[in-house]
Amino acid sequence: MDQGVVEEWLSEFKTLPDSAVSNYAASLKDKGSLVPALYKVIRENYSDLLEPVCHQLFEFYRSGEPQLQRFTLQFLPELLWSLLSVSAARDPHTSGCIEALLLGIYNLEIVDKDGQSKVLSFTVPSLSKPSVYHEPSAIGSIALTEGALANHGLSRVVYSGPHLQRETFTAQNRFEVLTFLLLCYNAALSYMTSTSLQSLCQLSSRVCICGYPRQQMRRYKGISTRLTVTSEFLVQLITGIHYALCNGEVELGSKALDDVLYRAQLELLPEALLVGNAIKSSLHGAALKSNNKEGARSIQVEITPTSSRISRNAVTSLSIRGHRWKRHESQEVSVDNEAAMGGVAIPEISVTGVGGERMPNGDSLRPRPDGRAQPDCDALGAASEVSLDPRGHDSGTRGQEVRRQKSVRRMVENEGSGSASTGRSQY
């Protein structure tokens, strides 16, 4: 039955006109039995349908139709494992069509539409600016050194390429090609099915544990030969595993991530350890969406709310004006209360370190050369400064306050002259 489904699929595309390619690509997702049948053909290295299937998948990718290209990419993890397992078994004759398919996809991706070599660019986010992966406020204060200020706002761009054309796989270029293919696969992760994500997790575990003691713990009875890996290849695997963890494949994704970190520790691969442990720490204790296999695709990260970036106690022009308004309102209320009580309170001013007679209201009398006592002008001036606040009163209130201060001065002078005359008469 599976063979009949695959043969029908092979014959459909050959007779398809160019104008109907888009409609045909959209209808592939409705063929539920086709994808499992193709997976079965790829896993059977000695199947007679393997070569025509690989040729058909390459024609899909070469057509340039995005949906057909993504249909081919969903089988990439299974194709990679078939190639690596056959290479480890020293039987390269059974993987010729798979090698041709992978090399064809690689050679198509490294050039643009005009046949020129591509140069891929990646912008490294700055720690001083927020991104979907971090918040500057969560990192803590960054020292404002001369170097930090010089690099503030600058974006670092990393370039990849141009890549060389490859006609065959060798021990030197195998993982260079496979790493680039995984990069293309990760660029289309949001379109991958759950079956493809499961295949990616299985590929990661098998590549990392084969030939090591953990293979017995996983009870995997496949090949027992150790496979050579590179740090860049493991980083691309971790990227796909991270996406699978957040989109329904919690169990397989967790095992795959542990297996990749296990292999990175054995091989002392710093890049893979850094990325893997960072993802593992970010997912520690998080509620992963285990039932989100058919829902919206996403990556779960913790983002600090935007409102917390601005301190509530920040000093701004608006807060200064608000503080002044509150102070003026309180002063107006106190003046109104004093007026309602029928009197005006005179503030007490304590003057220390000044010789002379103290007055009842807190002023002091200084002796004049002619023997008359003089009120302390500093105290009166201070009283005037304290009681008068042109910003807190209207024009009527200021007028009343000025008249009150004049009456206080006249009263003080009269009392001083009276006491002085009494002193002269006694003398």
Salt bridges, closest charged atoms under 4 A:
ASP2 OD2 - LYS40 NZ 3.62
GLU12 OE1 - LYS31 NZ 2.42
GLU59 OE2 - HIS55 NE2 3.71
GLU59 OE2 - ARG62 NH2 2.61
GLU78 OE2 - ARG43 NE 3.24
GLU109 OE1 - LYS118 NZ 3.86
GLU135 OE2 - ARG309 NH2 3.32
GLU176 OE1 - ARG166 NH2 3.10
GLU251 OE2 - LYS255 NZ 3.88
ASP258 OD1 - LYS280 NZ 3.34
ASP259 OD1 - ARG214 NH1 3.14
ASP259 OD1 - ARG218 NH2 2.93
GLU267 OE2 - ARG263 NE 3.19
ASP370 OD1 - ARG368 NE 3.83
ASP376 OD1 - ARG366 NH2 3.23
ASP378 OD2 - ARG366 NH2 3.78
ASP389 OD1 - ARG391 NE 3.76
GLU401 OE2 - ARG404 NH2 2.33
